[in-house]
């Protein structure tokens, strides 16, 4: 048993895939990739995080492109200029454990899963494995740089057949917008109407805007992270919600980014119980006053089936 296994008090999941040679140290032996069962039902969160970190690998590919292993299982391309998401994936192998855990626990084989604000595809790739060959993943991402990484990451993991990439921003209606981002924080890209002056150092590209109602017929699981377009996205997905009565929605909310946060929450509460996903990955009742006072992002859980 190696030091990591001794520390965690478990040997089975971290046991070598092949027995080490007699003259080699046990900790240099090849470890197996984590199974989907281990990601879905880990013995403990601490164990899972350590097991994922133990499997981290990074390979430089040139032109600021790095290939790493995430979630102890998937190959994943990242941009070396990315200072927001890439460092976590390169050193830890996972991002936002509580959200990752929710996606694992709510996405089943054969489902239709939707990743709105897919960025480079961390959740898209995970969803692709969870739904399997009989399911479908819709990844919605407008940024050209992110779409290129997203496309590579879907392909390198073998999920192209079950994944549809929509290179658009999501809004209330068809149109166009300006997507703003920085090289250091592509995951925080946001849209503004054409004609707004750009701050110094911000990258801009014109993108198509479309409502989810027009992009997707039906869904079982929807993850939404849109950095300020929450009200427009909600307005443009009401028909999709009506067509998907059992859908489970994970919706990032921040009152500071909303034009009328109380109105958005009232509208959500008219359709679903208001609950949020806490950092311990547990779903808990949400209080409107706290949601409006909180300046940090809150992951709302919108579902009517429990």
N, C-alpha and C positions, 0 to 999 in steps of 0.2 A: 504494500500500500504506500503510495507516494505522500509527500507532505500535504498536498491539497486535500487528498482523500482523508488523511488522518485528521486534519483540521475540521473537516465537515462531518467526520464520524461515519462516512459511508464509503464503500469501495465499489459497489456494483456498477453504477452508471459511469464512473470514471475509470473503470477497468480498461486495460489496453484492448484494442481491436484484435491484435495478434500478440502472442507471447514475445517478450523481449529476448534478444539473444543473451546468452549466458554472461557475456562480457560487457553488456550495455546496462546503463542505469535505468531503472523502471520508469522514471519520469520523462525519459526521452522517447518512450514507446509511443506508437501512433494511437491516438484516442479516437473512438468512433464519433461520428457526427451525432448531435442530439436528435432524438426522434421527435416526431410531432406529439407523441403521447407524453414525452417528458416536458415539452413546452406547454401542453394543455394541462397536465396534472403533475407539476413538480412536487417532490417531497416537501420542499420548503422554498420560499422566495430566496433566501440567502444562498441555498444550495444552487438554485438555478442560475443566479447572477454569477456565482463563482465558476460554475461549469461553463457558462457562455464565455466568460473572460479567458478561461483556460484554453479555449479553442480559437481565440483571436489570432489571425494571421494578416499580414499586410505585404502586398507586392507592388512596387512602383512600376507603372507601365509607360511613363514618359508623358510629356505635355501636361503636367500637373494632374494626371489621372492615376489614382490608386485603386487597387483591387484588394478588398478585405473580406473577412468572413464575419457574418452577423448571425446572431441567435444560435451560435454553435452549429449552423447548418447551411446557410445560404451564401453564395458568392455575391459580392456587392461592390459596384464601382462608385467611387466618390471623387469629388474635385478637391485637390490639395489646398485650393484657396478658400474652401468653405471652413469658416471658423466656428459655425454654430452647431451643425449636426455632425460633420465628419469626425471631429476629435472624439466624440462619444462612441461612434461606431468603430473607430480604429483601435481604441484602447479598451472599451468595455464590451463592444459587440451588440449592444442593444440601446434602445431609445425609449424613454417614458414607459417604464415597466408597467405602470398601472393601466395605461392605454393598451400596451401590447397584451397584457393579461386579459383585458376585456375582449379584444378582438379574437384571441385564441378561444375564449370561453363561449363566444356567441356566434362563431362562424363554423358551419358544418359542411360536410361533403354534399355537393349538389346544389348548394345555395347560390344566389346572386349577391355578390358583395360589391360595394361601391366605395371608392377611396377618393374623396373630393379634397383637392389640395394635396395631390400625391407626392409632390416634390420629386426626389430621385427614386421613389418606389419602395421605401422600407415596409410600409404596411401593405402595399400592393403585392409584393413578393410573398409576404406572409399569408395574405388572403388567397393567393394563387395556389399555395400548397394546401391550405385548409379546405377550400371548396373542391379541389381535385379536378380530374378531367371531365367529370360530369357537371361541374358548376361553371360560373362565369364571374369574372371580375371586370369592373369598369373603373379605370383610373383616369381621373380628370385633373389635368395640369396644364396651365397656359404657357409657362415659361419655356422658351426654346432650349436653353441650356439644361434645365431640369428634365425636359421631355427626352432629350438625347440620352441622359443618364438613365432615366426611367426605362426607355426602350431597351437599352443594353442590359439592365438588371433583370427585366422580365425574360429576355432571350437567354441570357447565360444560365438561368435557373430552369429553363425548359417550360416556361408558362405562357409562351406566346399564343398557343392555340386557345387557351381559355381566358385570355385577357384582351380587352378592348381599351386602347388608349385614346382619350378624347383631348386633343391639344387646344382646349378652350378654357376661358374663365367662366364661372357660373354666376348667373345673375337672375333678375326677375323677368327679362325678356331678351330677345335677340338684339344684337348690336355690336359695337366695338368699344374698346377701352384701352387705356395705356397701362401696361404692367410695369411697375417700378420694383427694382431689386438692387442688391449690392453683391459683389463677388464674395464678400465675407459672410453674408447672411441670406442666401437664396431662399431658405425656407420661410423667411418673413416677407416675401414678395406680396405686393398689394396693388389693387387697381384704382385708377382715378379716371374721370372723364377726360377726353382729349382737350388740350388747350391749357391745362394747369401747368404753371412754371415748375420745372424740376429742380430739386435741391442739388447742390454741387456734389459730384461723385456718385450720383444715383444713375443706374442703367435704366433705359426705357425701351419698350417694344410695344407696338400696336398688336392687340390680340382680339380675337373674336369672343363675344359673350353669348352664352346660350343658357336657357333655363334647364334644370334637371328634368323637368316635365317632358321636354322635347328630346333629351338625350337617352333616357332610360325608360323602359316600359314598366318594369316591376323590380323590386329589390327586397332582400331579406335583411341585410346588414348595410348600414350607411355610416361612414366616418367622415365628418366635415371639419375642416380646418382652413379657413379662408381669410384670415387677417383683415377684418374690417368690412367684408361683404356679407356678413351674416344675415342682415335683414333682407337683402336682395336675393340671397340664396333661398332663404325660407319662403319668400313670396313666390319664387319660381319652382317650388317642389310640392305644392299642395295637391296637384293632380297625381303625382307619383305616390304621395302618402295615401291618397284615396285608393289607388290601385294596389297598394301594398299594406293591407290592414295589420299584418303581423310583423311588419318591419321593425327592427331595433336600430335606433339612431343615436350615434355618439356625436354631439354637436358642441364644438368649442365656442364658449360665450365669454365676452368681455364687455361690460357695460360702457367702458370708456371708449370703445370703438363704434358704438351704436349711435345713430341719430336719435332714436327713441327706445331705449332699453326696456323701460316698463311696458310699453306697448308690445314689443316682441315677446316678452315673457308672458304677458296676458294671453297672447294669441297661442303660444305654445301650450300654456296651461289649459286652454279650452279644448285641446285635443289629447293631451297626455298628462299623467301625473308628473310634477316637476321633481326630478331627482338628479343627483350629480355623482360622478365617479370620483371617489376620494383617492388620496395617494396610496392607501393600502389596498387599492383595487376593489374596494367594496362599494356597492351602490347604496346611497343614503338619501333620505328626503332633503330637498333643497328649500331654503327660505328665501323668498323674493328680496327682502331687505338686505340680506347678506350678499346675494348675487349682485345687487346693484351697488353695494358699497365696496365690494372686492375689486381691486385694480389688477389682480392676477387673473389669468385665464382659468375658466372653470369648464370642465367637460360635463355637459348635461347629458343624461341618459333619458331618451324619449322613447317609450314603448308602452303599449297598452295590453300586452299579453301576460302580465304578472302583477 
